[in-house]
Amino acid sequence: MPDLRDEIAAALQGFLPAEDAAAPPLRDAALRLLTTLGYRSDRTLEIEHSSPRAFMELLEAYRRADAFRPEKALFSEWTSVDLLCQVTDADLADHPSLFKETDVDPGLIRS
C-alpha cells in the first residue's frame, strides 16, 4: 500500500512540467492534489478561460460582488481563477442528505 506522503509528493510533482513538455493545467493539478488529500466535492465550476473578469461577473450575477473586496484580495494581480470545490455544512454532516446538491451556490457564504 503506498504511503500517503508518497502520494502527496507525486501530486505536488504534478504541478511541474515534465521534461520537454508544458506545465499541466493548474486546475487539473490542484484537483489531483485535493483528491489525494481527501477533499472531494461535486460542486466545481469551470470559469471561462479561468478569467478573473469572468469570476467577477459570476459574483455580480449572484449579487455577491458587494461581499467581495477587490483591493483586499489584490484582484488587480490575479492572472487566473478557478473554483475547485465548495464544501458546505451538508458535506461535513455525519449523515448523508436525501437530496444531493451538486451546483455551486455563491450564496453559501459559510462554505
N, CA, C and O atoms as a GROMACS GRO file, in nm:
protein
  444
    1MET      N    1   0.085  -0.118   0.000
    1MET     CA    2   0.000   0.000   0.000
    1MET      C    3   0.090   0.124   0.000
    1MET      O    4   0.180   0.135   0.083
    2PRO      N    5   0.067   0.217  -0.092
    2PRO     CA    6   0.151   0.337  -0.098
    2PRO      C    7   0.133   0.424   0.025
    2PRO      O    8   0.024   0.438   0.080
    3ASP      N    9   0.243   0.484   0.066
    3ASP     CA   10   0.242   0.578   0.177
    3ASP      C   11   0.175   0.707   0.131
    3ASP      O   12   0.201   0.754   0.020
    4LEU      N   13   0.090   0.765   0.215
    4LEU     CA   14   0.021   0.888   0.181
    4LEU      C   15   0.120   1.000   0.147
    4LEU      O   16   0.094   1.082   0.059
    5ARG      N   17   0.233   1.002   0.217
    5ARG     CA   18   0.334   1.104   0.187
    5ARG      C   19   0.385   1.092   0.044
    5ARG      O   20   0.411   1.193  -0.023
    6ASP      N   21   0.400   0.968  -0.004
    6ASP     CA   22   0.444   0.946  -0.143
    6ASP      C   23   0.338   0.993  -0.241
    6ASP      O   24   0.369   1.051  -0.345
    7GLU      N   25   0.212   0.968  -0.207
    7GLU     CA   26   0.103   1.011  -0.293
    7GLU      C   27   0.095   1.164  -0.299
    7GLU      O   28   0.071   1.222  -0.405
    8ILE      N   29   0.115   1.227  -0.184
    8ILE     CA   30   0.114   1.374  -0.180
    8ILE      C   31   0.231   1.429  -0.260
    8ILE      O   32   0.216   1.525  -0.335
    9ALA      N   33   0.349   1.369  -0.243
    9ALA     CA   34   0.468   1.414  -0.318
    9ALA      C   35   0.444   1.400  -0.469
    9ALA      O   36   0.482   1.488  -0.546
   10ALA      N   37   0.382   1.290  -0.511
   10ALA     CA   38   0.353   1.270  -0.653
   10ALA      C   39   0.253   1.374  -0.703
   10ALA      O   40   0.267   1.426  -0.814
   11ALA      N   41   0.152   1.403  -0.621
   11ALA     CA   42   0.053   1.504  -0.660
   11ALA      C   43   0.118   1.642  -0.671
   11ALA      O   44   0.084   1.719  -0.761
   12LEU      N   45   0.210   1.673  -0.582
   12LEU     CA   46   0.281   1.801  -0.589
   12LEU      C   47   0.370   1.807  -0.713
   12LEU      O   48   0.383   1.913  -0.776
   13GLN      N   49   0.431   1.696  -0.747
   13GLN     CA   50   0.512   1.690  -0.870
   13GLN      C   51   0.426   1.715  -0.992
   13GLN      O   52   0.477   1.759  -1.096
   14GLY      N   53   0.297   1.687  -0.982
   14GLY     CA   54   0.206   1.708  -1.093
   14GLY      C   55   0.189   1.854  -1.132
   14GLY      O   56   0.133   1.884  -1.237
   15PHE      N   57   0.236   1.945  -1.048
   15PHE     CA   58   0.230   2.088  -1.081
   15PHE      C   59   0.345   2.129  -1.173
   15PHE      O   60   0.339   2.232  -1.240
   16LEU      N   61   0.450   2.046  -1.177
   16LEU     CA   62   0.569   2.080  -1.254
   16LEU      C   63   0.560   2.025  -1.395
   16LEU      O   64   0.500   1.919  -1.417
   17PRO      N   65   0.618   2.096  -1.492
   17PRO     CA   66   0.617   2.043  -1.629
   17PRO      C   67   0.708   1.921  -1.639
   17PRO      O   68   0.814   1.915  -1.577
   18ALA      N   69   0.666   1.825  -1.720
   18ALA     CA   70   0.751   1.711  -1.748
   18ALA      C   71   0.863   1.758  -1.840
   18ALA      O   72   0.852   1.863  -1.904
   19GLU      N   73   0.970   1.682  -1.844
   19GLU     CA   74   1.081   1.720  -1.931
   19GLU      C   75   1.032   1.736  -2.074
   19GLU      O   76   0.960   1.650  -2.125
   20ASP      N   77   1.071   1.842  -2.139
   20ASP     CA   78   1.032   1.872  -2.278
   20ASP      C   79   0.881   1.882  -2.296
   20ASP      O   80   0.829   1.850  -2.403
   21ALA      N   81   0.811   1.927  -2.193
   21ALA     CA   82   0.664   1.942  -2.204
   21ALA      C   83   0.621   2.068  -2.130
   21ALA      O   84   0.694   2.121  -2.045
   22ALA      N   85   0.505   2.114  -2.164
   22ALA     CA   86   0.448   2.230  -2.095
   22ALA      C   87   0.395   2.189  -1.959
   22ALA      O   88   0.367   2.072  -1.935
   23ALA      N   89   0.382   2.285  -1.872
   23ALA     CA   90   0.324   2.258  -1.741
   23ALA      C   91   0.180   2.213  -1.758
   23ALA      O   92   0.110   2.262  -1.846
   24PRO      N   93   0.135   2.119  -1.675
   24PRO     CA   94  -0.005   2.076  -1.684
   24PRO      C   95  -0.097   2.190  -1.642
   24PRO      O   96  -0.054   2.282  -1.573
   25PRO      N   97  -0.223   2.185  -1.684
   25PRO     CA   98  -0.317   2.289  -1.639
   25PRO      C   99  -0.321   2.294  -1.486
   25PRO      O  100  -0.333   2.192  -1.419
   26LEU      N  101  -0.310   2.414  -1.432
   26LEU     CA  102  -0.308   2.433  -1.287
   26LEU      C  103  -0.432   2.374  -1.221
   26LEU      O  104  -0.423   2.312  -1.115
   27ARG      N  105  -0.548   2.391  -1.283
   27ARG     CA  106  -0.673   2.340  -1.228
   27ARG      C  107  -0.667   2.189  -1.210
   27ARG      O  108  -0.707   2.137  -1.106
   28ASP      N  109  -0.618   2.119  -1.312
   28ASP     CA  110  -0.610   1.972  -1.306
   28ASP      C  111  -0.514   1.926  -1.197
   28ASP      O  112  -0.546   1.835  -1.121
   29ALA      N  113  -0.398   1.990  -1.188
   29ALA     CA  114  -0.300   1.953  -1.086
   29ALA      C  115  -0.355   1.980  -0.946
   29ALA      O  116  -0.335   1.900  -0.855
   30ALA      N  117  -0.424   2.092  -0.930
   30ALA     CA  118  -0.480   2.126  -0.799
   30ALA      C  119  -0.589   2.028  -0.758
   30ALA      O  120  -0.596   1.988  -0.642
   31LEU      N  121  -0.674   1.990  -0.852
   31LEU     CA  122  -0.780   1.892  -0.821
   31LEU      C  123  -0.720   1.757  -0.782
   31LEU      O  124  -0.771   1.690  -0.693
   32ARG      N  125  -0.612   1.717  -0.850
   32ARG     CA  126  -0.545   1.591  -0.813
   32ARG      C  127  -0.490   1.599  -0.671
   32ARG      O  128  -0.503   1.504  -0.594
   33LEU      N  129  -0.430   1.712  -0.636
   33LEU     CA  130  -0.377   1.727  -0.500
   33LEU      C  131  -0.490   1.724  -0.397
   33LEU      O  132  -0.478   1.655  -0.296
   34LEU      N  133  -0.597   1.797  -0.422
   34LEU     CA  134  -0.710   1.796  -0.328
   34LEU      C  135  -0.768   1.657  -0.311
   34LEU      O  136  -0.803   1.617  -0.200
   35THR      N  137  -0.779   1.583  -0.420
   35THR     CA  138  -0.829   1.445  -0.413
   35THR      C  139  -0.736   1.359  -0.328
   35THR      O  140  -0.782   1.279  -0.247
   36THR      N  141  -0.607   1.375  -0.348
   36THR     CA  142  -0.508   1.300  -0.269
   36THR      C  143  -0.521   1.331  -0.121
   36THR      O  144  -0.504   1.243  -0.036
   37LEU      N  145  -0.552   1.456  -0.090
   37LEU     CA  146  -0.567   1.498   0.050
   37LEU      C  147  -0.703   1.460   0.109
   37LEU      O  148  -0.727   1.481   0.228
   38GLY      N  149  -0.792   1.404   0.025
   38GLY     CA  150  -0.921   1.358   0.074
   38GLY      C  151  -1.034   1.456   0.056
   38GLY      O  152  -1.144   1.433   0.106
   39TYR      N  153  -1.011   1.566  -0.015
   39TYR     CA  154  -1.117   1.663  -0.040
   39TYR      C  155  -1.186   1.630  -0.171
   39TYR      O  156  -1.123   1.624  -0.277
   40ARG      N  157  -1.316   1.608  -0.162
   40ARG     CA  158  -1.394   1.580  -0.282
   40ARG      C  159  -1.522   1.662  -0.277
   40ARG      O  160  -1.585   1.676  -0.172
   41SER      N  161  -1.557   1.715  -0.390
   41SER     CA  162  -1.680   1.792  -0.397
   41SER      C  163  -1.736   1.782  -0.537
   41SER      O  164  -1.663   1.790  -0.636
   42ASP      N  165  -1.866   1.764  -0.546
   42ASP     CA  166  -1.932   1.767  -0.676
   42ASP      C  167  -1.957   1.910  -0.720
   42ASP      O  168  -1.995   1.935  -0.834
   43ARG      N  169  -1.935   2.003  -0.631
   43ARG     CA  170  -1.959   2.145  -0.661
   43ARG      C  171  -1.831   2.209  -0.714
   43ARG      O  172  -1.752   2.266  -0.638
   44THR      N  173  -1.812   2.198  -0.841
   44THR     CA  174  -1.699   2.265  -0.906
   44THR      C  175  -1.755   2.353  -1.016
   44THR      O  176  -1.868   2.336  -1.061
   45LEU      N  177  -1.673   2.447  -1.058
   45LEU     CA  178  -1.718   2.539  -1.160
   45LEU      C  179  -1.600   2.578  -1.246
   45LEU      O  180  -1.499   2.629  -1.195
   46GLU      N  181  -1.612   2.553  -1.375
   46GLU     CA  182  -1.507   2.597  -1.467
   46GLU      C  183  -1.544   2.736  -1.515
   46GLU      O  184  -1.647   2.756  -1.580
   47ILE      N  185  -1.461   2.831  -1.484
   47ILE     CA  186  -1.484   2.970  -1.522
   47ILE      C  187  -1.420   2.990  -1.659
   47ILE      O  188  -1.307   2.948  -1.683
   48GLU      N  189  -1.494   3.053  -1.748
   48GLU     CA  190  -1.450   3.070  -1.886
   48GLU      C  191  -1.306   3.123  -1.893
   48GLU      O  192  -1.277   3.234  -1.847
   49HIS      N  193  -1.219   3.042  -1.951
   49HIS     CA  194  -1.077   3.077  -1.969
   49HIS      C  195  -1.008   3.111  -1.837
   49HIS      O  196  -0.904   3.177  -1.836
   50SER      N  197  -1.064   3.066  -1.726
   50SER     CA  198  -1.010   3.096  -1.592
   50SER      C  199  -0.990   3.246  -1.573
   50SER      O  200  -0.898   3.290  -1.504
   51SER      N  201  -1.077   3.324  -1.634
   51SER     CA  202  -1.065   3.470  -1.635
   51SER      C  203  -1.111   3.533  -1.503
   51SER      O  204  -1.222   3.507  -1.458
   52PRO      N  205  -1.025   3.615  -1.442
   52PRO     CA  206  -1.068   3.688  -1.322
   52PRO      C  207  -1.191   3.775  -1.349
   52PRO      O  208  -1.278   3.787  -1.262
   53ARG      N  209  -1.199   3.835  -1.467
   53ARG     CA  210  -1.315   3.918  -1.502
   53ARG      C  211  -1.441   3.832  -1.505
   53ARG      O  212  -1.546   3.875  -1.458
   54ALA      N  213  -1.432   3.710  -1.561
   54ALA     CA  214  -1.548   3.619  -1.565
   54ALA      C  215  -1.590   3.580  -1.423
   54ALA      O  216  -1.710   3.565  -1.396
   55PHE      N  217  -1.494   3.565  -1.333
   55PHE     CA  218  -1.525   3.535  -1.193
   55PHE      C  219  -1.603   3.651  -1.131
   55PHE      O  220  -1.702   3.630  -1.060
   56MET      N  221  -1.557   3.773  -1.157
   56MET     CA  222  -1.626   3.890  -1.103
   56MET      C  223  -1.767   3.900  -1.160
   56MET      O  224  -1.860   3.936  -1.088
   57GLU      N  225  -1.784   3.869  -1.288
   57GLU     CA  226  -1.917   3.871  -1.349
   57GLU      C  227  -2.007   3.766  -1.285
   57GLU      O  228  -2.127   3.789  -1.269
   58LEU      N  229  -1.951   3.651  -1.249
   58LEU     CA  230  -2.028   3.548  -1.179
   58LEU      C  231  -2.077   3.601  -1.045
   58LEU      O  232  -2.194   3.583  -1.009
   59LEU      N  233  -1.989   3.665  -0.971
   59LEU     CA  234  -2.029   3.723  -0.842
   59LEU      C  235  -2.139   3.827  -0.860
   59LEU      O  236  -2.236   3.831  -0.784
   60GLU      N  237  -2.124   3.910  -0.962
   60GLU     CA  238  -2.224   4.014  -0.989
   60GLU      C  239  -2.358   3.951  -1.027
   60GLU      O  240  -2.463   4.002  -0.988
   61ALA      N  241  -2.356   3.841  -1.102
   61ALA     CA  242  -2.479   3.774  -1.143
   61ALA      C  243  -2.556   3.720  -1.023
   61ALA      O  244  -2.678   3.716  -1.023
   62TYR      N  245  -2.482   3.677  -0.920
   62TYR     CA  246  -2.546   3.625  -0.799
   62TYR      C  247  -2.556   3.731  -0.690
   62TYR      O  248  -2.588   3.701  -0.575
   63ARG      N  249  -2.530   3.855  -0.728
   63ARG     CA  250  -2.537   3.968  -0.636
   63ARG      C  251  -2.447   3.949  -0.514
   63ARG      O  252  -2.482   3.989  -0.402
   64ARG      N  253  -2.331   3.887  -0.537
   64ARG     CA  254  -2.237   3.866  -0.428
   64ARG      C  255  -2.114   3.956  -0.443
   64ARG      O  256  -2.025   3.953  -0.359
   65ALA      N  257  -2.110   4.035  -0.549
   65ALA     CA  258  -1.994   4.121  -0.573
   65ALA      C  259  -1.975   4.220  -0.459
   65ALA      O  260  -1.862   4.261  -0.431
   66ASP      N  261  -2.083   4.260  -0.393
   66ASP     CA  262  -2.071   4.356  -0.283
   66ASP      C  263  -1.996   4.296  -0.164
   66ASP      O  264  -1.941   4.370  -0.082
   67ALA      N  265  -1.994   4.163  -0.153
   67ALA     CA  266  -1.925   4.097  -0.043
   67ALA      C  267  -1.776   4.075  -0.076
   67ALA      O  268  -1.698   4.037   0.011
   68PHE      N  269  -1.739   4.099  -0.200
   68PHE     CA  270  -1.601   4.078  -0.246
   68PHE      C  271  -1.529   4.212  -0.248
   68PHE      O  272  -1.580   4.309  -0.305
   69ARG      N  273  -1.414   4.219  -0.186
   69ARG     CA  274  -1.339   4.344  -0.180
   69ARG      C  275  -1.211   4.329  -0.262
   69ARG      O  276  -1.110   4.279  -0.212
   70PRO      N  277  -1.214   4.372  -0.390
   70PRO     CA  278  -1.101   4.351  -0.480
   70PRO      C  279  -0.967   4.402  -0.426
   70PRO      O  280  -0.864   4.338  -0.447
   71GLU      N  281  -0.968   4.514  -0.357
   71GLU     CA  282  -0.842   4.568  -0.305
   71GLU      C  283  -0.784   4.478  -0.196
   71GLU      O  284  -0.662   4.464  -0.188
   72LYS      N  285  -0.869   4.419  -0.114
   72LYS     CA  286  -0.821   4.328  -0.010
   72LYS      C  287  -0.770   4.197  -0.068
   72LYS      O  288  -0.676   4.136  -0.015
   73ALA      N  289  -0.831   4.153  -0.179
   73ALA     CA  290  -0.792   4.028  -0.244
   73ALA      C  291  -0.680   4.047  -0.346
   73ALA      O  292  -0.638   3.951  -0.411
   74LEU      N  293  -0.632   4.171  -0.361
   74LEU     CA  294  -0.530   4.203  -0.462
   74LEU      C  295  -0.574   4.156  -0.600
   74LEU      O  296  -0.496   4.101  -0.678
   75PHE      N  297  -0.702   4.179  -0.629
   75PHE     CA  298  -0.765   4.133  -0.753
   75PHE      C  299  -0.689   4.180  -0.877
   75PHE      O  300  -0.684   4.108  -0.977
   76SER      N  301  -0.633   4.297  -0.873
   76SER     CA  302  -0.562   4.350  -0.990
   76SER      C  303  -0.440   4.266  -1.027
   76SER      O  304  -0.389   4.277  -1.139
   77GLU      N  305  -0.393   4.183  -0.935
   77GLU     CA  306  -0.276   4.098  -0.961
   77GLU      C  307  -0.313   3.958  -1.008
   77GLU      O  308  -0.225   3.880  -1.046
   78TRP      N  309  -0.441   3.923  -1.005
   78TRP     CA  310  -0.483   3.789  -1.044
   78TRP      C  311  -0.458   3.767  -1.193
   78TRP      O  312  -0.482   3.855  -1.275
   79THR      N  313  -0.410   3.649  -1.226
   79THR     CA  314  -0.394   3.612  -1.367
   79THR      C  315  -0.494   3.506  -1.409
   79THR      O  316  -0.526   3.494  -1.527
   80SER      N  317  -0.544   3.429  -1.312
   80SER     CA  318  -0.645   3.327  -1.342
   80SER      C  319  -0.720   3.295  -1.214
   80SER      O  320  -0.675   3.325  -1.103
   81VAL      N  321  -0.836   3.233  -1.231
   81VAL     CA  322  -0.916   3.192  -1.115
   81VAL      C  323  -1.000   3.072  -1.153
   81VAL      O  324  -1.056   3.066  -1.263
   82ASP      N  325  -1.008   2.975  -1.062
   82ASP     CA  326  -1.092   2.857  -1.080
   82ASP      C  327  -1.155   2.822  -0.946
   82ASP      O  328  -1.091   2.834  -0.842
   83LEU      N  329  -1.279   2.779  -0.949
   83LEU     CA  330  -1.346   2.732  -0.830
   83LEU      C  331  -1.334   2.580  -0.831
   83LEU      O  332  -1.402   2.512  -0.908
   84LEU      N  333  -1.246   2.527  -0.746
   84LEU     CA  334  -1.215   2.385  -0.749
   84LEU      C  335  -1.316   2.300  -0.674
   84LEU      O  336  -1.349   2.190  -0.718
   85CYS      N  337  -1.365   2.350  -0.563
   85CYS     CA  338  -1.466   2.276  -0.488
   85CYS      C  339  -1.532   2.371  -0.389
   85CYS      O  340  -1.474   2.472  -0.349
   86GLN      N  341  -1.652   2.335  -0.351
   86GLN     CA  342  -1.724   2.411  -0.250
   86GLN      C  343  -1.768   2.310  -0.145
   86GLN      O  344  -1.844   2.218  -0.175
   87VAL      N  345  -1.722   2.327  -0.024
   87VAL     CA  346  -1.756   2.237   0.086
   87VAL      C  347  -1.852   2.313   0.177
   87VAL      O  348  -1.821   2.421   0.227
   88THR      N  349  -1.970   2.253   0.199
   88THR     CA  350  -2.072   2.318   0.279
   88THR      C  351  -2.097   2.239   0.407
   88THR      O  352  -2.041   2.131   0.427
   89ASP      N  353  -2.181   2.293   0.494
   89ASP     CA  354  -2.219   2.224   0.616
   89ASP      C  355  -2.274   2.085   0.586
   89ASP      O  356  -2.245   1.989   0.657
   90ALA      N  357  -2.354   2.075   0.481
   90ALA     CA  358  -2.415   1.946   0.445
   90ALA      C  359  -2.308   1.843   0.408
   90ALA      O  360  -2.324   1.725   0.438
   91ASP      N  361  -2.200   1.887   0.345
   91ASP     CA  362  -2.092   1.796   0.309
   91ASP      C  363  -2.020   1.743   0.432
   91ASP      O  364  -1.966   1.632   0.431
   92LEU      N  365  -2.019   1.822   0.538
   92LEU     CA  366  -1.947   1.785   0.660
   92LEU      C  367  -2.034   1.713   0.763
   92LEU      O  368  -1.984   1.667   0.865
   93ALA      N  369  -2.164   1.704   0.736
   93ALA     CA  370  -2.257   1.641   0.831
   93ALA      C  371  -2.227   1.491   0.844
   93ALA      O  372  -2.176   1.428   0.752
   94ASP      N  373  -2.259   1.437   0.962
   94ASP     CA  374  -2.237   1.294   0.988
   94ASP      C  375  -2.333   1.205   0.912
   94ASP      O  376  -2.305   1.086   0.892
   95HIS      N  377  -2.445   1.259   0.869
   95HIS     CA  378  -2.544   1.178   0.798
   95HIS      C  379  -2.564   1.235   0.657
   95HIS      O  380  -2.567   1.356   0.639
   96PRO      N  381  -2.576   1.148   0.560
   96PRO     CA  382  -2.595   1.196   0.422
   96PRO      C  383  -2.734   1.255   0.402
   96PRO      O  384  -2.830   1.216   0.469
   97SER      N  385  -2.742   1.348   0.311
   97SER     CA  386  -2.869   1.410   0.277
   97SER      C  387  -2.943   1.324   0.175
   97SER      O  388  -2.880   1.257   0.093
   98LEU      N  389  -3.074   1.327   0.181
   98LEU     CA  390  -3.152   1.255   0.080
   98LEU      C  391  -3.143   1.322  -0.056
   98LEU      O  392  -3.160   1.258  -0.160
   99PHE      N  393  -3.115   1.450  -0.055
   99PHE     CA  394  -3.109   1.528  -0.178
   99PHE      C  395  -2.967   1.575  -0.201
   99PHE      O  396  -2.913   1.654  -0.123
  100LYS      N  397  -2.906   1.525  -0.307
  100LYS     CA  398  -2.766   1.558  -0.337
  100LYS      C  399  -2.760   1.683  -0.424
  100LYS      O  400  -2.808   1.682  -0.538
  101GLU      N  401  -2.702   1.788  -0.372
  101GLU     CA  402  -2.688   1.914  -0.445
  101GLU      C  403  -2.548   1.918  -0.505
  101GLU      O  404  -2.450   1.898  -0.434
  102THR      N  405  -2.540   1.944  -0.634
  102THR     CA  406  -2.409   1.946  -0.699
  102THR      C  407  -2.376   2.080  -0.762
  102THR      O  408  -2.267   2.097  -0.818
  103ASP      N  409  -2.466   2.176  -0.755
  103ASP     CA  410  -2.440   2.307  -0.814
  103ASP      C  411  -2.370   2.396  -0.713
  103ASP      O  412  -2.397   2.391  -0.593
  104VAL      N  413  -2.279   2.477  -0.763
  104VAL     CA  414  -2.215   2.577  -0.678
  104VAL      C  415  -2.318   2.681  -0.639
  104VAL      O  416  -2.396   2.727  -0.723
  105ASP      N  417  -2.319   2.719  -0.512
  105ASP     CA  418  -2.413   2.820  -0.464
  105ASP      C  419  -2.335   2.935  -0.404
  105ASP      O  420  -2.291   2.926  -0.290
  106PRO      N  421  -2.317   3.043  -0.479
  106PRO     CA  422  -2.241   3.157  -0.426
  106PRO      C  423  -2.305   3.218  -0.302
  106PRO      O  424  -2.239   3.295  -0.231
  107GLY      N  425  -2.429   3.188  -0.273
  107GLY     CA  426  -2.496   3.241  -0.156
  107GLY      C  427  -2.457   3.170  -0.027
  107GLY      O  428  -2.488   3.219   0.081
  108LEU      N  429  -2.390   3.057  -0.037
  108LEU     CA  430  -2.348   2.984   0.083
  108LEU      C  431  -2.219   3.044   0.134
  108LEU      O  432  -2.110   2.994   0.106
  109ILE      N  433  -2.230   3.152   0.209
  109ILE     CA  434  -2.112   3.225   0.249
  109ILE      C  435  -2.031   3.153   0.356
  109ILE      O  436  -1.916   3.190   0.381
  110ARG      N  437  -2.088   3.053   0.420
  110ARG     CA  438  -2.014   2.978   0.522
  110ARG      C  439  -1.952   2.852   0.464
  110ARG      O  440  -1.906   2.767   0.539
  111SER      N  441  -1.950   2.840   0.335
  111SER     CA  442  -1.892   2.720   0.273
  111SER      C  443  -1.742   2.738   0.256
  111SER      O  444  -1.674   2.649   0.206
   0.00000   0.00000   0.00000
